[in-house]
Amino acid sequence: MKKLRYFAEFIIVIFCFSLFKIIGVKYSSIIGGYIGKYLGFLFREKKIAFKNLKIAFPEKNDLEIKSILENTYINIGKIFGEYVHIKKFTINNIKPSITFNDFQKIEKLKNLKKPILFFSGHFSNFELMAKGIYDLGFNIYAIYRPLNNFFLDPIMMYIRRNYICPNQIKKGGEGTRELLKQIKNNNPIAIMVDQRLSSGIKVPFFSQEAFTTDTPAQLAVKFDAKLVPVYLERINELNYQLFFENPLELKNLDKSKIFEITLLINKKIEEFIKRYPSDWIWTHNRWKT
């Protein structure tokens, strides 16, 4: 049954991608937004998203939550529509573009001569974060989780490797060995830290414990890796702005600091989510234990 569902999803995505390629990036994004608004709940669990929003924003009423959720589905739809055109989004292009202005910060990061781990979450068109960092001249390695749908995963991997970032590290044992190799070679790493894990450590996230990856903290302790928060904001149709913050200030690093560092990372992701709640993908079952 699962195979049939995955194959049906594959056919739908291939049809949509073929259509999007014909009509161009502008209309793909617009139509994708409508698909997300009116059909997104068929593919993305609405009850989970509503529950998550209640956890994160207990002060908001149901009407406010529904408004955030509707815009979340629109954002997911736009990401879907833009995916097949992702190679067109380039740094400081006119449109579509990834705007970036703080080139002094880039030079400082490049001159650190230490491992750098760029961390973020699934904000706006999140794939553009790794693309933007790579296009700014970093030989970045992006950690990815394969899609559950094994029909779609090879297509997504082709797009990622050819149009986003050629250096991809698969989560798992083999990927961990590759990650350590690249860290030792001082190659920067990009990682999403906002998804639910079945392992990791329990750390408060919006004041409620959630399994969280401690990989960034472990790398900071073992290799003195610099942890750099990254955020992507949709400015308007087909224009995004990429932000790098200063590396987290970490002192007296040892294994006893793993929890404290991971908590700092979660607090930073919370901060990003609070800026524009609809930009985050709330449909992850983040607080499942």
C-alpha positions in Angstrom: 0.0 0.0 0.0 2.8 2.4 0.9 4.5 1.7 -2.4 1.4 2.5 -4.3 1.0 5.8 -2.4 4.7 6.7 -3.0 4.3 5.9 -6.7 1.1 8.0 -6.9 3.0 10.9 -5.3 5.8 10.4 -7.8 3.5 10.7 -10.7 1.9 13.8 -9.3 5.2 15.5 -8.7 6.6 14.6 -12.1 3.5 16.0 -13.8 3.7 19.2 -11.7 7.5 19.6 -12.3 7.0 19.1 -16.1 4.2 21.8 -16.0 6.3 24.2 -13.9 9.3 23.8 -16.2 7.1 25.0 -19.1 5.4 27.9 -17.5 8.5 29.5 -15.9 9.5 30.3 -12.3 7.1 33.3 -11.7 3.9 31.4 -12.5 5.3 28.2 -10.9 5.7 30.0 -7.6 2.2 31.5 -7.8 0.5 28.3 -8.8 2.5 26.4 -6.2 1.2 28.8 -3.6 -2.4 28.1 -4.6 -1.7 24.3 -4.5 -0.3 24.7 -1.0 -3.2 26.8 0.2 -6.0 24.6 -1.1 -4.4 21.1 -1.3 -1.4 21.2 1.1 -3.3 19.5 3.9 -3.7 16.4 1.8 0.1 15.9 1.8 1.1 17.6 5.0 -0.5 16.8 8.4 -2.6 19.7 9.4 -3.4 18.4 12.9 0.3 18.1 13.8 1.0 21.6 12.5 -1.9 23.0 14.5 -0.7 21.2 17.7 2.9 22.4 17.1 1.7 26.0 16.8 -0.2 25.8 20.0 2.9 24.6 21.8 5.1 27.4 20.4 2.5 30.2 20.7 0.1 29.3 23.6 -0.9 33.0 23.7 -2.4 33.0 20.2 -6.0 32.2 19.6 -7.3 29.7 17.0 -7.9 32.4 14.4 -4.3 33.6 14.6 -3.0 30.0 14.5 -5.2 29.3 11.4 -3.8 32.4 9.7 -0.2 31.3 10.3 -1.0 27.8 9.2 -2.6 29.0 5.9 0.4 31.0 5.1 2.7 28.1 6.0 0.9 25.9 3.4 1.2 28.7 0.8 5.0 28.9 1.5 5.3 25.1 1.2 3.5 25.3 -2.1 5.8 28.1 -3.4 8.8 26.0 -2.5 7.3 23.1 -4.5 6.7 25.4 -7.5 10.2 26.9 -7.4 12.1 23.6 -6.9 12.5 22.8 -10.6 13.8 26.3 -11.2 16.2 26.4 -8.2 19.3 26.9 -10.3 18.0 30.3 -11.5 18.2 31.7 -7.9 21.6 33.2 -7.7 23.4 35.7 -5.3 22.4 39.3 -6.0 20.7 38.5 -9.3 17.8 40.9 -10.2 15.1 38.2 -10.1 14.9 35.4 -9.0 17.6 36.1 -6.5 19.3 35.4 -3.2 20.2 38.8 -1.8 23.3 39.0 0.4 25.1 42.2 1.5 27.5 41.5 4.4 30.6 40.5 2.4 32.9 41.6 5.2 31.4 38.9 7.4 32.1 36.4 4.6 35.8 37.3 4.5 36.0 37.0 8.3 34.5 33.5 8.2 36.8 32.5 5.4 39.8 33.7 7.3 39.0 31.8 10.5 41.1 28.8 9.5 38.8 26.6 11.6 36.0 24.2 10.8 32.6 26.1 10.3 29.2 24.5 10.8 26.4 26.6 9.3 23.2 25.6 11.1 19.5 26.6 10.4 16.1 25.1 10.0 13.4 24.7 7.3 12.7 28.4 6.7 11.3 29.9 3.4 12.8 28.0 0.5 15.4 26.4 2.7 17.3 24.7 -0.1 18.5 28.1 -1.1 20.6 28.5 2.0 23.1 25.8 1.0 23.0 27.1 -2.5 23.7 30.7 -1.4 26.6 29.6 0.9 28.1 27.5 -1.9 27.7 30.4 -4.4 29.5 32.7 -2.0 32.6 30.6 -2.4 32.5 28.1 0.5 33.3 24.5 -0.4 30.3 23.5 1.7 29.1 20.0 2.4 25.4 19.7 3.1 24.0 17.0 5.4 20.7 15.6 4.0 18.1 13.1 5.0 16.8 10.9 2.2 13.2 11.2 1.3 10.9 8.4 2.6 9.5 8.2 -1.0 12.2 6.1 -2.7 10.8 7.0 -6.2 11.3 10.7 -5.6 14.5 10.6 -3.7 16.8 10.1 -6.8 15.2 13.1 -8.5 15.6 15.3 -5.5 19.2 14.2 -5.1 19.9 15.0 -8.8 18.6 18.5 -8.3 20.5 19.0 -5.1 23.9 17.8 -6.5 23.6 19.6 -9.8 21.9 22.9 -8.9 22.2 23.5 -5.2 25.4 22.0 -3.7 27.4 19.2 -5.3 28.8 18.0 -1.9 26.1 16.0 -0.2 26.5 13.9 3.0 23.8 11.4 3.7 22.7 11.0 7.4 23.9 7.7 8.9 27.1 5.8 9.7 28.8 6.3 6.4 27.8 9.9 6.3 29.2 10.5 9.8 32.6 9.2 8.6 32.5 11.6 5.6 31.4 14.4 7.9 34.4 13.9 10.2 36.7 13.7 7.2 35.5 17.0 5.9 35.6 18.7 9.3 39.3 17.6 9.7 40.0 19.1 6.2 38.4 22.4 7.4 35.6 22.2 4.9 32.4 23.9 6.1 29.3 21.9 6.8 25.6 22.9 6.5 23.1 21.2 8.7 19.4 21.6 9.5 18.8 21.2 13.3 15.0 21.6 13.6 13.6 18.2 12.7 12.4 15.6 15.1 14.9 12.7 15.7 14.4 9.3 17.2 17.7 9.8 19.0 19.9 12.7 20.0 19.3 14.4 23.4 16.2 15.9 24.9 16.5 19.6 25.0 13.8 22.3 25.6 12.4 23.8 22.4 9.7 26.4 23.0 9.9 25.3 26.7 8.9 21.7 25.9 11.5 18.9 25.6 12.3 17.6 22.2 14.8 15.2 20.8 17.5 17.3 19.2 20.7 16.5 17.3 23.8 17.2 19.4 26.1 16.9 16.3 26.9 20.6 16.2 27.8 20.7 19.9 29.9 17.6 19.6 31.8 19.1 16.7 32.3 22.4 18.5 33.7 20.5 21.5 36.0 18.1 19.6 37.2 20.3 16.8 36.6 23.8 18.0 34.2 24.2 15.1 32.5 27.6 14.8 28.7 27.4 14.9 27.2 30.0 12.6 23.4 30.6 12.6 21.9 31.1 9.1 18.5 32.5 8.2 16.7 32.9 4.9 13.8 35.3 4.5 11.4 35.7 1.6 11.5 39.4 0.7 8.9 39.3 -2.0 8.0 37.1 -5.0 11.1 35.3 -6.2 13.5 37.3 -4.0 15.1 36.0 -0.8 17.6 37.5 1.6 20.3 35.4 3.2 21.6 36.3 6.7 24.7 35.0 8.5 24.9 35.8 12.2 28.2 35.9 14.1 29.4 32.5 15.4 27.9 31.5 18.8 30.1 32.6 21.7 31.2 29.4 23.3 33.7 29.2 26.2 35.5 26.5 28.2 34.5 23.8 25.8 34.3 20.2 27.0 31.7 17.4 26.9 29.9 18.8 29.9 28.8 21.7 27.6 27.0 19.6 25.0 23.5 20.2 26.5 24.2 23.9 27.0 25.4 24.4 23.5 22.4 22.5 22.0 20.1 24.6 24.1 21.7 27.7 22.6 21.1 26.3 19.1 17.4 25.6 19.9 17.0 29.1 21.3 18.4 30.6 18.1 16.0 28.5 16.0 13.2 29.7 18.2 14.3 33.3 17.6 14.2 32.7 13.8 10.8 31.1 14.0 9.3 34.0 16.0 10.4 36.5 13.3 8.2 35.0 10.6 6.2 32.0 11.9 4.7 31.2 8.6 8.1 30.7 7.0 8.8 27.6 9.1 7.4 24.2 8.2 5.2 23.3 11.1 4.2 19.9 9.8 7.2 18.2 11.3 6.1 16.2 14.3 8.8 18.0 16.3 7.7 17.2 19.8 6.9 13.5 19.3 8.7 11.4 22.0 
